[in-house]
Amino acid sequence: MPTIQREHAQLHYYLDDFTDPWRRSPDAIVLQHGFSRNGNFWYNWPPLLGREYRVIRPDLRGMGASTADAEHYQPTLDVLMDDLLAILDHEGVEKAVYVGESFGGIMGMQFAHDHPDRCRALVLCNSPCRLSRRESQTPGGSWLATMEQGGIGAWSAATINFRLDMRHADEGLKDWYIAEMDKTNPEFGQALHRYLDSLDFGPHLKDITVPTLLLTGDESPTTSMEQQQFMAAEIPNSELTVYPGLGHGINAIYPEWCVDRMREFLGLQS
């Protein structure tokens, strides 16, 4: 499990590489997790991609096996972009396909926008360009209070329908999802949540030039079809593909469908 020492943080990432060893520079793909999760949330993607790509699954600083100094914890897009570039440089990756889910997708928009020379294509799974506030829908009223009092696991359990469509997901997946999110330090989760409240990438979408695929369910409570259609209209070279009758969590519930759509999209861009 590779690690990199950064200022005020030690970054961990998973590397899944089952490409032919004589291929000197196999294509790379980054799978970036969302809010208060970790690289293990992509566990069902490497078996589908490992023969084609060097699969890199970073843990954001302060999450998963990546550590961070709480006194200097600043989960801004600029800081997280520097972390991502450090990982790519450490692996000698000049250009990668970037796949992000939820907040990981917002990071991908920043990556594609600021570093188009490093991004072959962008794939957004259930990714908004901005998040609307829904604190009144959480038991106790406040998401931040729920995190502080019960940890990220309690918050995740109270808001699971924003993350997983339980009409399609297995109960075991839900329990694992909550337990895995509960590993995140609530202090880091609260800091990232406060930052997300102020984030709106909408004005910059028109400046993303890399090929972009948006994958979503048409009934997601977090990434509405209205917002997804807005994003597809704003990003010049983009395609929106919709799974009918599905809420949130498309990457976790239907990885094969996502990978098939991605392969088709990348094939058209070749």
N, C-alpha and C positions, 0 to 999 in steps of 0.2 A: 504494500500500500504506500505509494509515493507521498512524500510530504515536502513542502517548501517553507522555509522560514521567511516571513515578511515582517515589516515593522508592526509591532503590537499584535501579531497573529502568526500562527503556524497553520498552513493550508494543507489539507489532506484531499486526495482525489483517488477514485478508482480508475484503473487502467485495464480494459478488457481488449486484448489483441490476439486474435486467432487467425490473422491473415497469414498468407504464405511467407515464410521467413526470407525467401529470396527477393521479395518485393521490397526494394530499398526505401520507398516512400509511399506506403499505403495511405489512402485517404483517411482523414481524421473526422470524427464527429463528436461534438460536445453535447451532452445531455445535462441540462441545468434545471435543478429542482426549484420549487417555489417557496413560499413563505413558511418559515420555521420547519422545513423538512430537511432532507439530506440526500446524498447521491444514491442511497440504497432504494429510494422510491422508484428508481428506474430499473430495478432488478430484473424485470421481465423483457427489457429491450436488448441487452447485450447478446443473448442467445440468437436473436433475430438479425443482429448486425455484425457480430464479431468476426465473421469470415470476410466481410467486405471492408470494414473500417477498424481503425484504432479508436476504440470507444473510450472517451474521457468523461467521467462523472464527478465533477467537483462537489465538495462540501463547502458551502459558503462559510466565511469566517464566523466562528462562534456557533456553528451548527455541525451535526454529525461528529466526525472525528477532528474537525478543524477547531482550533482553539483561538481565543481572542482575549485581549486585555479589556476588561469591562470599563475601566476608566477612560480608555481611548477608543471605545467602540463607536464607529461611525459607518453605518451600513448604506452609504450613499452610492449612487450608480457610478460615480467617478472612482471611488475606492474599490468597488467590486469589479469594475472594468480593469483596473490595474492588477487585481488579483488574477483575473482570468488570463490576461496577457502574460503574466508571469508563469502561469501553468503551461500555456501554449509554448512559450519560449523554452521552458524547461524540457518539454517533450520534443522540441525541434519542429513544431507544427507551424508552417507558414500560413496555411489557409484551411479552414474547417467549415463543415456544415454545422450550424448551430441550431439545436432543438431546445426550446424552453417551454416550461409549463407554468401558467399563472404568473407570479412575479418573475420567475426565470425567463418568461417570454418578454417582459418589459426590459429585463437586462439584455435580451437578445436584440431588441429594437435599438438600444443604445449602442451595442456592439456593431450592428450592421450600419448604423448611422455614422458612428465615429471612425470605424475601421473597416470600410468596405473591401480594402485590399486583403484583409485577414478572414473575411466571411464569404465562403462560396455560395451559401444559400441560408435562408432563415426559415425555420419551421416553428410556428406558434401553436401550442396546444392549450386550448381554453385560456388564452392570454388576453387580458384587457389592456387598453392603453391608459386607463384610469380606473380607480376603484371608487364606488359610491359608498358612503357611510351607511351602515346598517346596525349600529350599536343597540338600538332599542329592541332588536329581535333576539338578543342574547339573554338567557336567564340572568337576572340581576341588573340588566340594562346596559352595562358597559363591557365591551370586549376587554379593555385594559384591566378592569377590575377582576374579571373572570380569570385572566392570565395571572394576575398578581396573587389572587386568593387560592386558585386551584391548579396553577401551572398551565402549560400549553396543552396538556392532555385534556384537562377539564374544558378549556376553550374549544379544542378540536371536537370533543364529544358534543358540546352544545351547538356547534355550528357545522356539523358533519355534512349536512345536506347542501351546504355551499361548496363542498369539495368532492363529494361522491354521490352519484345517483344510485340510491339503494334499491331502486327497481331493477337495476342491472348488476350491481355489485354484490359479491358474496359477503355474508356476515363476518367471515374470517378476515376478509380484506379490510373491512371497517375497523375491527378490533385491532388488527396489526397497524393500520394507519394511525389510529389514535395513540397507541402505545409508542410507536416510533416518533411521532411528533412530540410526545411528552418528554423525550430525551433532550429537547432544546431548552436551554436556560430561559426562564420566563423574562429575565431582565433583557436578554437579547431580543426575544420575541416582541416585547413591548416597544423597544427602541425602533425596530424595523417597522412595526405597525404604525407608529407615529410618523415615520418617514413616508410610508406608503400613502397615508392620508393626504399628503401634500403633493403627490406625484401625478402628473398628467403629461403623457408623451404625445397626446393628440396633435399639437401644433407642429410636431417634427416628423410625422409619418410621411408627409409628401417628399421628404428629403432622403428617404431610404431607397437606395438604388439597387440593392441585391435582390435576386429572385426570392419571393416570400410566399410561403404556403400557410394558410390559416386553417386549422382543424378544430372543429367545435361541435358540440351537440346543440340542437336547436332549442332546447329547453333549459339551458344553463341559467341559474339564478345569479351567477357572478359575471358571466360574459354574455350579455344579451345579444340576440341576433341583430338588433339595431346598431349596437356598438361594433359588432364584427363586420357588418356590411359597411359601416362608416370607415373602418380600418382598411378593408379591401378596396374601397373606392379611393382612399387617400394614398395608399402605397402604390406607386406606379406599376411595378412588375409583380403583381400579386394574384393569388388564386384562393378563393374561399371554398372549402369542402366541408359539408355538413352531414353529421350522422343524425338521421331523423329519430325523434322520440327519445332523445338522450339529454340528461342534464349535464352536470359537471363531472370531471374526472376521466375524460376520454383517453388520456395516455395511460392511466392505470387500469382501466376496465377493458379497453380494446386495443392493446398494443399492436397486434397483428394488422388490424385495419389501418392504424396510423402509419405503420412502416410501409405497408403496401401503397398507401396514398403518397407517401414521401418518395418512394422509389419511382412511381409513375411521374411525379412532378419533376424530380431531378433528371429523369430520362428525357423529358421534354426540353430541359434547359441545356442538355449536352450538345 
